[in-house]
């Protein structure tokens, strides 16, 4: 209602439905591939420790493997600083194609690395290099994918459509973890250590090629194309990335802080369940590998089954109520849930995994529609990538390493629950300062709708509002 120039029916964007479906599929597949790798790495942590750090104790092997996992997150902010502003300058589609290529190469390369027994210290060094390539590329992946889907989606369905991105995330993780579970059961420990661990990483190569093909078939988003008239092109060609990055920190610090708080809320829980819980079950609680794998997989299936429905609810009731309810639930239930997880019974860990699955789904579902709405089109990709990757690198990716060290150092099996309580409090503070954006146009963009009939309805509503609320 307050846009300049005034809203006209012709300025309302009617979404190209076939292109919208391709955009969601291409973005979600990239996340599927990224999290297929995370699922594989999390479930293979103990095996990889024996392959790449055979001379260390079992606890040292585990810490070294998680340290390599965390090292990939050190370079994620660098990837965000590089790919984010570049995506605002040359387009979302080109950068997302580049990140897909790098992710595929990094993941496939892990499967080619010889063992420590073959090349000695070079084995863990090469693993570290491959992980850092993955980390650098994923620094531009999630911010670009969320921006891409948000800028393609109609305003009234942005939460529902955005939730498909993280649906791809948990499908990828579930596929990766399921594959490792089947391989562990079918091949046995000795064969897995010898060569079986390589199989999941080799599968990631073809998945990357499919994702790259889909992304190359896309046009850039309506919001990005709209701002790139000839004048803007000339301005952007003369604009330095450093100037853009400085502008993000100076002008959009409030959005950055909210982004960081929400990402901490989502990703500490995410990495606690996906990367740490499999090892917590086997090394801390003492469950069998198969039982541990199935329990974590249960949480993932709960997320997959509910995330799209919760995304729809966020369009109807708002993003803030979904985030707030889940954050409060985590603060109250995290420690009791870890108490249930440590019990040697059938139903106690199942109940805890279901609780964590529902909470995680409530964090994941509205994230892809909420974060892009914090920033205007001109800096959206860059600002979102920077805020997201700072939070993930400092708190999300380090969660397995920090919680493993806390449990080892204190002997208290409930320490991961207290860590989740802290992230819940941080996230709840961010929600308090979050402006509700459900059903509203993205900042700097005109309304975006599904069809001409809805465009006419939006225009009539805007005109009626203007007539009854004169400036």
Legacy VTK file of the C-alpha trace (Angstrom):
# vtk DataFile Version 3.0
C-alpha trace
ASCII
DATASET POLYDATA
POINTS 471 float
0.000 0.000 0.000
2.950 2.292 0.676
5.027 1.451 -2.385
6.486 4.058 -4.719
5.497 4.299 -7.477
1.841 3.528 -6.589
0.666 -0.020 -7.189
-1.048 -0.718 -10.502
-2.582 -3.953 -11.707
0.090 -4.284 -14.402
2.894 -3.994 -11.822
1.672 -7.079 -9.939
3.764 -10.121 -10.915
1.838 -13.202 -12.067
4.053 -16.228 -11.479
5.006 -18.533 -14.345
3.743 -21.796 -12.824
5.889 -24.273 -14.846
8.997 -22.183 -14.107
8.018 -22.028 -10.423
7.872 -25.833 -10.235
11.263 -26.173 -11.942
12.767 -23.554 -9.626
11.596 -25.371 -6.501
12.775 -28.752 -7.831
16.211 -27.427 -8.807
16.755 -25.599 -5.509
15.520 -28.504 -3.384
17.688 -31.021 -5.236
20.799 -29.026 -4.378
19.864 -29.182 -0.707
19.094 -32.879 -1.071
22.607 -33.516 -2.357
24.238 -31.354 0.321
22.416 -33.126 3.130
22.839 -36.566 1.591
26.534 -35.933 2.227
25.887 -34.720 5.803
23.759 -37.778 6.547
26.450 -40.059 5.209
29.223 -38.267 7.110
27.304 -38.216 10.403
26.403 -41.904 10.223
29.920 -42.889 9.096
31.711 -40.814 11.760
32.954 -43.844 13.702
33.972 -45.683 10.508
35.767 -42.663 9.036
37.659 -42.246 12.313
39.048 -45.773 11.914
39.911 -45.204 8.234
41.646 -41.830 8.574
42.867 -41.859 12.206
43.590 -45.554 12.932
46.345 -44.992 15.517
44.160 -42.847 17.814
41.876 -44.037 20.590
38.178 -44.427 19.804
37.273 -41.149 21.536
40.141 -39.314 19.799
39.061 -40.784 16.460
35.569 -39.452 17.033
36.764 -35.990 18.022
39.127 -35.855 15.021
36.332 -36.855 12.643
33.984 -34.219 14.073
36.807 -31.660 13.951
37.150 -32.348 10.217
33.369 -32.025 9.941
33.524 -28.665 11.757
36.473 -27.469 9.646
34.228 -27.320 6.598
32.161 -24.731 8.439
35.157 -22.478 9.016
35.231 -21.629 5.305
31.444 -21.344 4.925
31.412 -17.622 5.816
34.108 -17.095 3.171
31.867 -18.857 0.665
28.965 -16.677 1.753
31.060 -13.509 1.425
32.128 -14.578 -2.076
28.996 -16.127 -3.576
26.360 -13.953 -1.830
27.307 -10.524 -3.237
28.156 -12.217 -6.546
24.611 -13.596 -6.700
23.237 -10.088 -6.155
25.485 -8.804 -8.941
25.356 -11.401 -11.755
22.213 -13.336 -10.813
21.007 -16.135 -8.569
20.845 -18.836 -11.252
24.488 -18.570 -12.377
25.863 -18.726 -8.848
23.637 -21.646 -7.860
24.921 -23.595 -10.873
28.506 -22.908 -9.759
27.871 -24.009 -6.161
26.284 -27.234 -7.422
29.403 -28.066 -9.451
31.720 -27.442 -6.489
29.564 -29.445 -4.070
29.517 -32.436 -6.430
33.286 -32.365 -6.931
34.018 -32.057 -3.208
31.681 -34.890 -2.187
32.774 -37.244 -4.991
36.435 -36.574 -4.145
35.983 -37.852 -0.579
35.222 -41.307 -1.974
38.489 -41.294 -3.953
40.826 -40.551 -1.026
43.162 -43.450 -0.126
43.135 -44.658 3.472
45.674 -43.740 6.141
47.213 -47.169 5.704
47.982 -46.362 2.049
49.323 -42.796 2.132
49.695 -41.938 5.797
49.092 -38.397 7.011
48.080 -37.271 3.517
44.780 -39.145 3.893
43.288 -36.918 6.633
44.825 -33.851 4.935
43.050 -34.669 1.650
39.822 -35.324 3.571
40.144 -31.897 5.144
40.728 -30.253 1.737
37.682 -31.975 0.208
35.536 -30.959 3.166
36.668 -27.347 2.849
35.738 -27.318 -0.855
32.312 -28.540 0.178
32.118 -25.902 2.902
33.093 -23.064 0.571
30.469 -24.047 -1.993
27.690 -24.562 0.564
28.457 -21.052 1.826
26.584 -19.821 -1.240
24.091 -22.662 -1.523
21.415 -22.228 1.145
21.273 -18.429 0.944
20.937 -18.626 -2.828
18.392 -21.423 -2.769
16.147 -19.698 -0.225
16.417 -16.415 -2.134
15.615 -18.172 -5.400
12.491 -19.904 -4.109
11.262 -16.849 -2.172
11.609 -14.572 -5.199
9.731 -17.046 -7.411
6.911 -17.829 -4.958
3.498 -16.144 -4.790
3.161 -14.118 -1.578
0.270 -16.156 -0.185
2.094 -19.506 -0.614
5.700 -18.557 0.160
5.812 -20.524 3.415
4.376 -23.666 1.819
6.622 -23.500 -1.266
9.701 -22.519 0.740
9.245 -25.528 3.009
9.948 -27.788 0.023
13.562 -26.593 0.127
14.088 -28.035 3.598
11.945 -31.012 2.638
14.773 -31.694 0.184
17.239 -31.216 3.032
15.736 -33.962 5.165
15.020 -36.258 2.227
18.732 -36.023 1.417
19.736 -36.720 5.003
17.272 -39.602 5.274
18.528 -41.160 2.031
22.139 -40.807 3.139
21.512 -42.221 6.603
19.320 -45.023 5.232
22.020 -45.993 2.739
24.684 -46.158 5.478
22.312 -48.180 7.687
21.743 -50.703 4.890
25.453 -50.868 4.058
26.408 -51.359 7.711
23.876 -54.162 8.062
24.765 -55.814 4.735
28.540 -55.468 4.570
29.642 -55.570 8.187
32.219 -53.458 9.997
35.387 -54.851 8.379
34.125 -54.420 4.813
32.805 -50.932 5.580
36.234 -49.889 6.886
37.977 -51.533 3.900
35.934 -50.051 1.004
32.202 -49.918 1.762
32.342 -46.366 3.189
33.208 -45.030 -0.290
29.940 -46.087 -1.954
27.673 -43.232 -0.701
30.199 -40.557 -1.727
30.421 -41.956 -5.266
26.637 -41.767 -5.625
26.714 -38.003 -4.980
28.414 -37.347 -8.351
25.439 -38.333 -10.575
23.052 -36.545 -8.199
25.068 -33.353 -8.700
24.921 -33.648 -12.476
21.114 -33.950 -12.372
20.877 -30.884 -10.124
23.217 -28.918 -12.391
21.109 -29.761 -15.453
17.933 -28.558 -13.730
19.545 -25.312 -12.577
20.948 -24.515 -16.005
17.407 -24.781 -17.453
16.089 -22.010 -15.174
15.630 -18.299 -15.759
16.626 -15.874 -13.023
13.961 -14.762 -10.559
11.332 -12.113 -11.411
12.526 -9.856 -8.566
16.137 -9.941 -9.754
15.227 -9.384 -13.426
12.980 -6.461 -12.480
15.761 -4.504 -10.779
18.236 -5.053 -13.610
17.242 -2.375 -16.095
20.037 -0.811 -18.105
20.835 1.812 -15.476
21.121 -0.800 -12.732
23.373 -2.957 -14.904
25.844 -0.117 -15.333
25.742 0.685 -11.638
26.335 -2.944 -10.676
29.221 -3.309 -13.089
30.990 -0.451 -11.302
30.087 -1.629 -7.826
32.739 -3.409 -5.777
31.896 -6.432 -3.644
33.637 -4.786 -0.695
31.315 -1.791 -0.907
28.295 -4.099 -1.025
29.487 -6.126 1.961
30.155 -2.978 3.976
26.673 -1.681 3.159
25.139 -4.944 4.400
26.792 -4.665 7.816
26.095 -0.932 8.209
22.544 -0.636 6.856
21.058 -4.055 7.538
22.602 -5.022 10.881
19.207 -5.506 12.519
18.124 -8.002 9.868
21.504 -9.734 10.148
21.142 -10.175 13.916
17.611 -11.575 13.575
18.840 -13.882 10.802
21.712 -15.132 12.969
19.392 -15.747 15.936
16.890 -17.745 13.870
19.631 -19.755 12.173
21.153 -20.633 15.561
17.706 -21.772 16.727
17.235 -23.996 13.676
20.729 -25.301 13.046
21.912 -26.162 16.560
18.899 -28.467 16.801
19.425 -29.664 13.247
23.072 -30.626 13.680
22.468 -31.993 17.176
20.022 -34.522 15.747
21.549 -35.209 12.348
25.293 -35.133 13.090
25.697 -35.823 16.825
22.795 -38.041 17.865
23.941 -41.160 15.925
27.253 -41.062 17.798
25.583 -40.146 21.114
23.522 -43.318 20.925
26.447 -45.628 20.144
29.343 -44.105 22.102
27.579 -42.503 25.090
24.406 -44.526 25.642
25.833 -47.793 24.289
23.117 -48.754 21.817
23.793 -50.923 18.783
24.631 -49.224 15.503
21.428 -50.451 13.842
19.168 -49.289 16.703
20.894 -45.894 16.773
20.538 -45.429 13.028
16.848 -46.318 13.087
16.072 -43.947 15.982
17.657 -40.945 14.253
16.012 -41.930 10.989
12.671 -41.850 12.834
13.238 -38.177 13.703
14.028 -37.419 10.071
10.908 -39.183 8.830
8.797 -37.143 11.283
10.298 -33.979 9.775
9.733 -35.163 6.200
6.118 -36.113 6.962
5.208 -32.807 8.633
7.382 -30.028 7.205
5.255 -29.093 4.180
2.063 -29.032 6.273
3.757 -26.775 8.834
4.941 -24.548 5.968
1.291 -24.200 4.924
0.343 -23.342 8.516
2.967 -20.573 8.508
1.157 -18.979 5.552
-2.132 -19.138 7.395
-1.129 -18.217 10.961
2.247 -16.498 10.466
5.929 -17.370 10.822
6.349 -15.883 14.314
3.835 -18.163 16.118
5.429 -21.291 14.602
8.966 -20.262 15.578
7.925 -19.092 19.063
5.937 -22.217 19.945
8.780 -24.516 18.862
11.439 -22.453 20.671
9.446 -22.552 23.918
8.911 -26.305 23.485
12.641 -26.823 23.035
13.503 -24.779 26.139
11.086 -26.859 28.233
11.601 -30.315 26.700
15.246 -30.543 25.547
16.756 -31.776 28.837
13.891 -34.235 29.621
14.155 -35.530 26.046
17.864 -36.308 26.447
17.035 -38.041 29.717
14.601 -40.227 27.756
17.217 -40.827 25.052
19.665 -42.183 27.637
17.161 -44.668 29.056
17.570 -48.339 28.108
13.968 -48.970 27.148
12.009 -49.270 23.912
9.539 -46.385 24.076
11.466 -43.664 25.925
13.950 -42.899 23.096
11.201 -43.246 20.494
9.103 -40.593 22.272
12.138 -38.287 22.512
12.958 -38.714 18.812
9.360 -37.912 17.844
9.456 -34.767 20.021
12.721 -33.627 18.458
11.393 -34.378 14.970
8.308 -32.177 15.480
10.343 -29.317 16.980
12.899 -29.473 14.171
10.132 -29.459 11.548
8.690 -26.291 13.110
12.097 -24.600 12.835
12.784 -25.825 9.297
9.405 -25.197 7.663
9.210 -21.364 7.902
12.948 -20.641 7.627
13.226 -20.509 3.835
10.354 -18.013 3.607
11.339 -15.930 6.660
15.043 -15.216 6.097
14.791 -13.757 2.546
12.044 -11.389 3.736
14.524 -9.730 6.125
16.391 -7.986 3.267
15.625 -6.066 0.052
16.254 -7.535 -3.396
19.520 -5.689 -4.084
21.353 -7.268 -1.114
19.149 -10.266 -0.305
21.431 -13.076 -1.510
24.552 -11.519 0.014
23.072 -10.505 3.359
21.279 -13.806 3.836
24.398 -15.831 2.928
26.574 -13.833 5.321
24.175 -14.013 8.283
23.301 -17.658 7.690
26.888 -18.856 7.365
28.217 -16.885 10.340
25.614 -18.567 12.537
26.015 -22.040 11.042
29.815 -21.902 11.220
30.025 -20.604 14.786
27.196 -22.633 16.319
25.591 -25.159 13.952
28.504 -27.048 12.428
30.443 -27.023 15.684
27.546 -28.562 17.639
28.758 -32.195 17.330
32.305 -31.246 18.357
31.252 -28.996 21.275
28.622 -31.350 22.696
30.915 -34.365 22.335
33.626 -32.486 24.255
31.103 -31.338 26.922
29.856 -34.859 27.542
33.400 -36.218 27.604
34.682 -33.462 29.891
31.812 -33.396 32.399
30.562 -36.957 32.276
27.014 -35.538 32.168
24.938 -37.163 29.410
22.361 -34.356 29.586
24.766 -31.614 28.469
23.447 -31.672 24.854
19.991 -30.871 26.253
21.296 -27.801 28.091
23.019 -26.700 24.881
19.649 -26.893 23.102
18.031 -24.823 25.862
20.562 -22.031 25.248
19.895 -22.062 21.492
16.159 -21.983 22.199
16.515 -18.858 24.334
18.626 -17.116 21.652
16.092 -18.014 18.977
13.140 -16.846 21.061
14.796 -13.436 21.513
15.188 -13.210 17.723
11.504 -14.077 17.246
10.496 -11.221 19.563
12.164 -8.727 17.192
11.008 -10.475 13.991
8.455 -8.606 11.886
5.657 -10.821 10.561
5.981 -11.226 6.779
3.515 -14.019 5.970
1.448 -13.234 2.822
3.234 -9.877 2.345
5.404 -9.027 -0.691
9.161 -9.232 -0.275
10.818 -5.916 0.541
11.453 -3.940 -2.635
9.175 -6.107 -4.783
5.573 -5.672 -5.965
2.977 -8.271 -4.972
3.455 -11.690 -6.548
0.418 -13.881 -7.275
-0.576 -17.209 -8.804
-2.893 -16.034 -11.598
-4.500 -12.920 -13.203
-7.666 -13.337 -11.101
-5.664 -13.077 -7.902
-3.812 -10.063 -9.340
-7.131 -8.307 -9.905
-8.217 -9.158 -6.350
-4.972 -7.807 -4.854
-5.322 -4.598 -6.869
-8.920 -4.097 -5.743
-7.926 -4.620 -2.113
-5.049 -2.142 -2.461
-7.307 0.425 -4.125
-9.989 0.058 -1.468
-7.349 0.494 1.249
-5.968 3.611 -0.462
-9.454 5.092 -0.806
-10.259 4.540 2.883
-6.822 5.543 4.201
-5.831 8.678 2.298
-2.318 9.963 2.908
LINES 1 472
471 0 1 2 3 4 5 6 7 8 9 10 11 12 13 14 15 16 17 18 19 20 21 22 23 24 25 26 27 28 29 30 31 32 33 34 35 36 37 38 39 40 41 42 43 44 45 46 47 48 49 50 51 52 53 54 55 56 57 58 59 60 61 62 63 64 65 66 67 68 69 70 71 72 73 74 75 76 77 78 79 80 81 82 83 84 85 86 87 88 89 90 91 92 93 94 95 96 97 98 99 100 101 102 103 104 105 106 107 108 109 110 111 112 113 114 115 116 117 118 119 120 121 122 123 124 125 126 127 128 129 130 131 132 133 134 135 136 137 138 139 140 141 142 143 144 145 146 147 148 149 150 151 152 153 154 155 156 157 158 159 160 161 162 163 164 165 166 167 168 169 170 171 172 173 174 175 176 177 178 179 180 181 182 183 184 185 186 187 188 189 190 191 192 193 194 195 196 197 198 199 200 201 202 203 204 205 206 207 208 209 210 211 212 213 214 215 216 217 218 219 220 221 222 223 224 225 226 227 228 229 230 231 232 233 234 235 236 237 238 239 240 241 242 243 244 245 246 247 248 249 250 251 252 253 254 255 256 257 258 259 260 261 262 263 264 265 266 267 268 269 270 271 272 273 274 275 276 277 278 279 280 281 282 283 284 285 286 287 288 289 290 291 292 293 294 295 296 297 298 299 300 301 302 303 304 305 306 307 308 309 310 311 312 313 314 315 316 317 318 319 320 321 322 323 324 325 326 327 328 329 330 331 332 333 334 335 336 337 338 339 340 341 342 343 344 345 346 347 348 349 350 351 352 353 354 355 356 357 358 359 360 361 362 363 364 365 366 367 368 369 370 371 372 373 374 375 376 377 378 379 380 381 382 383 384 385 386 387 388 389 390 391 392 393 394 395 396 397 398 399 400 401 402 403 404 405 406 407 408 409 410 411 412 413 414 415 416 417 418 419 420 421 422 423 424 425 426 427 428 429 430 431 432 433 434 435 436 437 438 439 440 441 442 443 444 445 446 447 448 449 450 451 452 453 454 455 456 457 458 459 460 461 462 463 464 465 466 467 468 469 470
